[in-house]
Amino acid sequence: MHAPVHPRVTTSQVFAIAGPAMVANLTTPLIGVISTTAIGRLNDAALLGGVAMASVIFDCLFWLFGFLRMSTLAFTAQSLGAGETQEMSAILMRGFIVAGLIGVALIALQVPLGAGLFSLMGGSEGVTHAAKSYFAIRIWSSPLAFANYVVLGWLVGLARPNLALLQQIVINLINVTATVLLVLVYDTGIVGAAIAAVIAEAAGFLLSVMVARRLAQGGLAIPLARLFDRAKLIRMLSVNSDIMVRTAALITVFLFFTAKGARAGDITLAANAVLNNFLLVSAFFLDGLANAAQQLCGRTFGARDARGFADSTRLVLLWGVGFSVVVAVLFALFGPALINLMTASDEVRRSARDFLVFIILAPLPGVFAFGFDGIYVGATWAREMRNLMLVSLAIFLGIWWALQSFGNAGLWIALLGFYVARGGLQGMRYPALFRATFSSPSPRLRGEGRDEGELPQGR
């Protein structure tokens, strides 16, 4: 019996997924920019600070549940590769159930949750009052936002990145339009900005359901026995919990970095904020390639296509390295001018230029950090990813502790060390996981046999 012949993975396939994901990433900051601008026009510093504080809270809170997008993408791509058409609809509906439960839980716990978060933020009374007003309304968008995460992952998993991009653009445009109308035309203040976010997520969800109904083969009415298949539910919850812990560790690094920068003084904090914009721009593109890795590695994993999986890994990392070199050169050439554009303070400019070298060095290790994250998600090697991220967090803290005497430079070195650890550790672990996955006689994507992180005995 001959092994099945699989089509080769190509560069065009990588960018067919990565391109729309990159564009979608670039449109996302528009929400914060428009909200900040609209509230800023009201000439009330407390309201502006309240929007900024609440936005940070929701960014971190929603980021923590990003596993809904990643796991849905991976499981959908795996089912696509395995030819399990009915299972793809079941994955979407299971994702909706989990998204709804998490969203409802956040709404139910909003009072103690908000109290704890605002206490940690430590803003002034006026800023905190404004942020609480925003929080109390936007929290109701949680189930809708999480459901949109699920649909986004499902569409990319189906190799429909253009529809995923359309979903993001619609949500962002409605948010921008509603914010301008409610805040500036109808003078509803910070409450209007929060309502706009809820309206945008609701509209995005309705559009997503309409698109999903057209794409789902056999419709969205799933037999209960298939929907609540015990093995698949356990596997989904296991992968989700592992990715959530991994994300919590990642958030911890960036919150720690921000907090230590703040303690170094206003000039250092402002300089780091300026430089973080450079990291954000490079992250948008690297995350696009990570999306391609998730879909292509998930599909080839599901198809038991070892060569396709290896090709996907190679192409994503190869193009990522090429991109990182270009970005590093651009940062070196135009970094000082961009710093001058982003801040008018001479002190902040000087401080930011002093640490620009770290931004120039960051894209290359970032390629492997983002790239292997995408590869591990696609293969649902979630337990391994979780464990290696926790080790990387420990390395970050260890480097910072050892280099405290170097001040902000030590903090940036620790962050670069974290990037190197993330990509390096996953890169070293990759060959063993690859051999274990594709030498296994039975696919693990159906929830049978070993967990994703275990290797066969004797290997």
Buried (B, 14 or more C-beta within 10 A) or exposed (E): EEEEEBEEBEEEBBBBBBBBBBBBBBBEBBBBEBBBBBBEEBEBEBBBBBBBBBBBBBEBBBEBBBBBBBBBBBBBBBBBBBEBEEBBBBBBBBBBBBBBEBBEEBBEEBEEBBEEBBEEBEBEEBBBBBBBBBBBBBBBBBBBBBBBBBBBBBBBBBBBBBBBBBBBBBBBBBBBBBBBBBBBEEEBBBBBBBBBBBBBBBBBBEBBBEBBEEBBEEEBEBEEEBBEBEEBBEBBEBBBBBBBBBBBBBBBBBEBBBEBBBEBEEBBBBBBBBBBEBBEBBBBBBBBBBBBBBBBBBBBBBBBBBEBBBBBBEBBBBBBBEBBEEBBEBBBEEBBEBBBEBBEBEEBBEBBBEBBBBBBBBBBBBBBBBBBBBBBBBBBBBBBBBBBBBBBBEBBBEBBEEBEEEEBBBBBBBBBBBBBBBBBBBBEBBEEBBBBBBEBEEBBBBBEEEBBBEBEEEE
